[in-house]
Amino acid sequence: MTPRERLLIALHRGIPDRLPVMEMAIDGKVIRGAGAADYFDLVERLDLEGVSANQVAYLLGIRGAILRHVRTFTDPWGVRKRIMGELLPYAVSHPVRTAADLDRLRPPDPRRDAVLAAVRETARRLRGRRAVVFVAPVDFAASWNLCGMERLLTSYLEEPGFARRIGAMVLEYALELCRLAVREGADVVVLSDDYAHKTGPLMSPAQFRELVLPFLAEAVGSVRATGALCVKHTDGDVRELLEDLGGTGVDGIGPLEPAAGMDLGEVKRRYGSRVAVVGNLDVDLLCRGSVEEVRSATRALIESVSPGGGYVLSSGNTITSAVRSENFVAMVRTARELGGYPFAARPA
């Protein structure tokens, strides 16, 4: 079974020959600390099933010039962003504050999005051996990047028409970008919008169902219509939203942050007949714990979630610069040692 087949079978809620592993992003510091020359080298060394085309954009230099020469830049939407200590930049100012600003905003052309070249190159280099993963914000995150989190959440209460307009604009762009990414070779699309913090959703469940869920459901349906598989990522405590997320028809949910109380084994038991689960080794443990602690936690997670298939191992978010390289490698190698199917709990 190829790594690509292994990941796709798991996301179809099937049972592959071994537990697949994927990450949305792995910081360059961790890659170098693991002894790899670059991201592709790490993928081969650890035999990862899923490969993030978004990260390959940095490797190809599409975004590398920004990282090398400037600390602050403006993206094609007009969002001012700053390079901090991590792989992904942070939005520091937003082009839309009023309805008039939204009237004037003209979305960029998705056909010119630089990440499409990375999807194409990733697919070319992998030649069907590994699954090409494309990560895209399609609703909530893309909206608040344009207007700011406070402005968007306030509009849910005071100006819902504004929220719907900005959501429809970013969704139209994202749907076409996802279609183009699949055409270039993406096997899996991860919808990256976060909906919660550690104690609950960022908006009420009623607001979520009225102002976010329709966009998400349309995105899931559009991605699946291309033939690609669709995974919904979200941080935080989303227990109040899980029924809604599963009802969109999404293929997988995760990594579902353990620090927010998200027990992946329980999610699998409740929803595993409808969705595959992805995740969710605690990132803080990967940063601060010992190799043996990481191995023990990975083993417990595998034994809780792996039986019956429909599971992809990952961290509880992404592999940030603070993660100890040896801990990330220990997580993956523990999965290789214990994650073979047919699965049975291994003796200590």
C-alpha positions as CSV (number, residue, x, y, z in Angstrom):
1,M,0.0,0.0,0.0
2,T,1.4,3.4,-0.9
3,P,1.5,6.3,1.6
4,R,-1.1,8.1,-0.5
5,E,-3.5,5.1,-0.5
6,R,-3.0,4.7,3.2
7,L,-4.1,8.3,4.0
8,L,-7.0,8.2,1.6
9,I,-8.3,4.9,3.0
10,A,-8.1,6.3,6.5
11,L,-10.0,9.4,5.5
12,H,-12.6,7.2,3.9
13,R,-13.0,5.7,7.4
14,G,-11.4,2.5,6.2
15,I,-8.6,0.4,7.7
16,P,-5.2,0.8,6.0
17,D,-2.2,-1.4,6.6
18,R,-0.8,1.1,9.1
19,L,-1.7,4.3,10.8
20,P,-1.0,7.3,8.5
21,V,0.6,10.6,9.7
22,M,0.3,14.1,8.3
23,E,0.9,17.7,9.5
24,M,-0.5,20.9,8.1
25,A,2.9,22.7,8.7
26,I,6.3,21.8,10.2
27,D,8.6,24.7,11.1
28,G,12.0,24.8,9.4
29,K,13.8,24.8,12.8
30,V,12.2,21.4,13.5
31,I,13.0,20.1,10.0
32,R,16.7,21.0,10.4
33,G,16.8,19.7,14.0
34,A,15.6,16.3,12.7
35,G,18.6,16.2,10.4
36,A,16.7,16.8,7.2
37,A,18.0,19.1,4.4
38,D,14.5,20.4,3.6
39,Y,10.8,19.6,3.9
40,F,10.8,17.0,1.1
41,D,13.8,15.3,2.7
42,L,12.0,15.1,6.1
43,V,8.9,13.7,4.4
44,E,11.0,10.9,2.9
45,R,13.0,10.2,6.1
46,L,9.9,9.9,8.2
47,D,7.8,8.4,5.4
48,L,4.9,10.8,6.0
49,E,1.7,10.0,4.2
50,G,0.4,13.6,3.7
51,V,2.5,16.4,2.3
52,S,1.4,20.1,2.6
53,A,1.7,21.9,-0.6
54,N,1.3,25.2,1.3
55,Q,4.6,24.5,3.0
56,V,6.3,23.6,-0.3
57,A,5.5,27.2,-1.4
58,Y,8.2,28.3,1.0
59,L,10.6,25.7,-0.1
60,L,10.3,26.8,-3.7
61,G,11.0,30.4,-2.8
62,I,7.5,31.6,-3.7
63,R,7.2,33.1,-0.3
64,G,10.8,32.9,0.7
65,A,11.8,36.3,-0.6
66,I,9.3,37.8,1.9
67,L,10.7,35.9,4.8
68,R,14.3,36.9,3.9
69,H,14.0,40.5,3.1
70,V,11.0,42.1,4.8
71,R,9.2,41.7,8.1
72,T,5.9,43.3,7.1
73,F,4.1,43.1,3.7
74,T,0.7,43.5,2.1
75,D,-1.0,40.4,0.7
76,P,-3.2,40.5,-2.6
77,W,-6.3,41.2,-0.5
78,G,-4.8,44.3,1.0
79,V,-4.2,42.7,4.5
80,R,-1.1,44.0,6.1
81,K,0.9,41.1,7.6
82,R,4.0,40.7,9.7
83,I,6.5,37.9,9.9
84,M,6.8,36.8,13.5
85,G,8.8,33.8,14.8
86,E,6.7,31.1,13.1
87,L,6.2,29.8,9.6
88,L,2.9,31.7,9.0
89,P,2.6,35.5,9.1
90,Y,0.2,37.4,11.3
91,A,-2.4,39.9,10.2
92,V,-1.7,43.3,11.8
93,S,-4.1,45.6,9.9
94,H,-7.2,45.0,7.8
95,P,-8.5,46.8,4.7
96,V,-12.3,46.6,5.5
97,R,-13.8,48.4,8.5
98,T,-17.0,49.7,7.0
99,A,-19.6,48.6,4.4
100,A,-18.2,51.3,2.1
101,D,-14.8,49.6,2.3
102,L,-16.3,46.3,1.4
103,D,-18.1,48.0,-1.6
104,R,-14.7,49.2,-2.9
105,L,-12.8,45.9,-2.3
106,R,-12.0,43.9,-5.4
107,P,-10.9,40.3,-4.7
108,P,-7.7,39.1,-6.4
109,D,-7.8,36.5,-9.2
110,P,-7.5,33.0,-7.6
111,R,-5.8,31.8,-10.8
112,R,-2.8,34.0,-9.9
113,D,-2.5,32.6,-6.3
114,A,1.2,31.6,-5.9
115,V,0.4,28.5,-3.9
116,L,-1.0,26.8,-7.0
117,A,2.5,26.5,-8.4
118,A,3.5,24.7,-5.2
119,V,0.5,22.3,-5.5
120,R,1.6,21.5,-9.1
121,E,5.3,21.0,-8.1
122,T,4.3,18.8,-5.1
123,A,2.2,16.6,-7.2
124,R,4.9,16.4,-9.8
125,R,7.6,15.3,-7.3
126,L,5.4,12.9,-5.4
127,R,4.1,11.2,-8.6
128,G,1.1,9.7,-6.8
129,R,3.2,8.1,-4.0
130,R,2.1,10.5,-1.2
131,A,-1.1,12.5,-0.7
132,V,-0.9,16.2,-1.7
133,V,-2.6,18.2,1.0
134,F,-3.8,21.8,0.3
135,V,-4.8,24.0,3.3
136,A,-7.3,26.8,2.7
137,P,-9.3,29.3,4.8
138,V,-12.8,29.5,3.3
139,D,-15.1,31.3,5.7
140,F,-14.5,32.6,9.2
141,A,-10.7,33.1,9.1
142,A,-10.7,34.6,5.7
143,S,-13.4,37.1,6.8
144,W,-11.8,38.2,9.9
145,N,-8.5,38.7,8.1
146,L,-10.2,41.3,6.0
147,C,-12.0,43.2,8.7
148,G,-10.5,42.1,12.1
149,M,-11.9,39.6,14.6
150,E,-13.6,42.2,16.8
151,R,-15.3,43.8,13.8
152,L,-16.6,40.5,12.4
153,L,-17.9,39.2,15.7
154,T,-19.6,42.6,16.4
155,S,-21.3,42.4,13.1
156,Y,-22.8,39.1,14.0
157,L,-24.8,41.0,16.6
158,E,-25.3,44.4,15.1
159,E,-24.8,44.0,11.3
160,P,-25.4,40.5,10.1
161,G,-25.7,41.6,6.5
162,F,-22.1,42.8,6.6
163,A,-21.0,39.4,7.9
164,R,-22.9,37.6,5.1
165,R,-21.5,39.9,2.4
166,I,-17.9,39.5,3.5
167,G,-18.3,35.8,4.0
168,A,-19.8,35.4,0.5
169,M,-16.9,37.3,-1.0
170,V,-14.1,35.2,0.6
171,L,-16.0,32.0,-0.1
172,E,-16.3,32.6,-3.8
173,Y,-12.6,33.1,-4.0
174,A,-11.8,30.1,-1.9
175,L,-14.1,27.8,-3.8
176,E,-12.4,28.6,-7.1
177,L,-8.9,28.3,-5.5
178,C,-9.7,24.9,-4.1
179,R,-11.1,23.7,-7.5
180,L,-7.8,24.9,-9.1
181,A,-5.7,23.3,-6.5
182,V,-7.4,19.9,-7.0
183,R,-7.0,20.3,-10.7
184,E,-3.2,20.8,-10.1
185,G,-3.1,17.6,-8.1
186,A,-4.3,18.1,-4.5
187,D,-5.8,14.9,-3.0
188,V,-7.0,16.4,0.3
189,V,-8.2,19.9,1.1
190,V,-8.0,21.0,4.7
191,L,-10.4,23.9,5.6
192,S,-8.3,25.8,8.2
193,D,-10.8,28.2,9.8
194,D,-10.7,28.1,13.6
195,Y,-14.1,28.5,15.4
196,A,-13.2,28.3,19.1
197,H,-10.9,29.2,21.9
198,K,-10.0,26.8,24.8
199,T,-13.3,27.3,26.6
200,G,-15.8,27.3,23.8
201,P,-16.8,28.7,20.4
202,L,-15.9,32.3,19.5
203,M,-19.6,32.9,18.6
204,S,-22.8,31.5,19.9
205,P,-24.0,28.2,18.3
206,A,-27.0,30.1,16.9
207,Q,-24.7,32.6,15.3
208,F,-22.5,29.9,13.9
209,R,-25.4,28.1,12.3
210,E,-26.8,31.3,10.8
211,L,-23.6,33.1,9.7
212,V,-20.8,30.5,9.3
213,L,-22.3,27.0,8.8
214,P,-23.9,27.8,5.4
215,F,-20.6,28.9,4.0
216,L,-18.8,25.9,5.4
217,A,-21.3,23.5,4.1
218,E,-21.1,25.0,0.6
219,A,-17.3,24.7,0.8
220,V,-17.4,21.1,1.9
221,G,-19.8,20.2,-0.9
222,S,-17.7,22.0,-3.5
223,V,-14.5,20.3,-2.5
224,R,-16.1,16.9,-2.4
225,A,-17.6,17.5,-5.9
226,T,-14.1,17.8,-7.3
227,G,-13.3,14.3,-6.1
228,A,-10.9,15.4,-3.4
229,L,-11.4,14.6,0.3
230,C,-12.2,17.3,2.7
231,V,-10.9,17.7,6.3
232,K,-12.2,20.4,8.7
233,H,-9.6,21.8,11.0
234,T,-10.4,23.8,14.0
235,D,-8.7,24.7,17.3
236,G,-10.4,25.1,20.6
237,D,-13.4,23.5,22.4
238,V,-15.9,22.8,19.6
239,R,-18.0,20.2,21.4
240,E,-21.1,22.4,20.9
241,L,-20.4,22.5,17.2
242,L,-19.4,19.0,16.4
243,E,-22.8,17.8,15.3
244,D,-23.0,20.7,12.9
245,L,-19.5,20.1,11.5
246,G,-20.2,16.4,11.0
247,G,-23.5,17.3,9.3
248,T,-21.7,19.2,6.5
249,G,-20.6,15.9,4.9
250,V,-16.9,16.5,5.6
251,D,-14.7,13.5,5.4
252,G,-12.5,14.2,8.4
253,I,-12.4,16.4,11.5
254,G,-9.3,17.4,13.4
255,P,-6.8,17.8,15.0
256,L,-9.2,19.0,17.8
257,E,-6.9,20.6,20.4
258,P,-6.5,18.4,23.5
259,A,-5.6,21.4,25.7
260,A,-9.2,22.6,25.0
261,G,-10.6,19.4,26.4
262,M,-11.1,17.7,23.1
263,D,-10.8,13.9,23.7
264,L,-10.2,12.4,20.3
265,G,-11.2,8.9,21.4
266,E,-14.6,10.2,22.6
267,V,-15.1,12.1,19.3
268,K,-14.3,8.9,17.4
269,R,-16.7,6.9,19.4
270,R,-19.5,9.5,18.9
271,Y,-18.9,10.5,15.3
272,G,-16.6,7.9,13.8
273,S,-19.4,6.3,11.8
274,R,-19.7,9.5,9.8
275,V,-16.3,11.1,9.8
276,A,-12.6,10.2,10.1
277,V,-10.7,11.9,12.9
278,V,-7.3,13.5,12.7
279,G,-5.0,14.4,15.6
280,N,-4.2,15.2,18.3
281,L,-1.0,14.9,20.3
282,D,-0.6,17.9,22.6
283,V,1.7,20.5,21.1
284,D,2.8,21.8,24.5
285,L,3.9,18.2,25.3
286,L,5.9,18.2,22.1
287,C,7.5,21.4,23.1
288,R,8.2,20.7,26.8
289,G,8.0,17.0,27.4
290,S,10.7,14.3,27.2
291,V,11.0,11.8,24.4
292,E,9.6,9.1,26.7
293,E,6.6,11.2,27.7
294,V,5.9,11.8,24.0
295,R,6.2,8.1,23.3
296,S,3.8,7.3,26.2
297,A,1.2,9.9,25.2
298,T,1.4,8.8,21.5
299,R,0.9,5.2,22.5
300,A,-2.1,6.1,24.6
301,L,-3.6,8.1,21.8
302,I,-3.1,5.3,19.3
303,E,-4.6,2.7,21.5
304,S,-7.6,5.0,22.2
305,V,-8.4,6.1,18.6
306,S,-6.8,3.6,16.1
307,P,-9.1,0.5,16.5
308,G,-11.4,0.2,13.5
309,G,-9.4,2.6,11.3
310,G,-10.7,6.0,10.2
311,Y,-7.8,7.7,12.0
312,V,-4.9,9.9,10.9
313,L,-2.2,10.8,13.5
314,S,-1.0,14.4,13.9
315,S,-0.2,16.9,16.5
316,G,-3.0,18.9,18.1
317,N,-2.3,21.8,15.8
318,T,0.9,22.2,13.8
319,I,4.6,21.6,14.4
320,T,5.7,25.0,15.6
321,S,9.3,26.3,16.1
322,A,9.1,25.6,19.8
323,V,8.5,21.8,19.2
324,R,11.6,19.8,20.0
325,S,12.7,18.0,16.9
326,E,13.4,14.7,18.8
327,N,9.9,14.8,20.2
328,F,8.3,15.1,16.7
329,V,10.4,12.3,15.4
330,A,9.5,10.2,18.5
331,M,5.8,10.8,17.8
332,V,6.1,9.6,14.2
333,R,8.4,6.6,15.0
334,T,6.0,5.5,17.8
335,A,3.2,5.4,15.3
336,R,5.4,3.3,13.0
337,E,6.1,0.8,15.8
338,L,2.6,0.5,17.2
339,G,0.3,1.6,14.4
340,G,0.1,-1.5,12.2
341,Y,-3.2,-3.0,11.3
342,P,-5.0,-5.2,12.2
343,F,-4.7,-3.1,15.3
344,A,-4.4,-4.5,18.8
345,A,-3.1,-2.8,22.0
346,R,0.6,-3.7,22.3
347,P,2.1,-5.0,25.6
348,A,4.1,-2.5,27.6
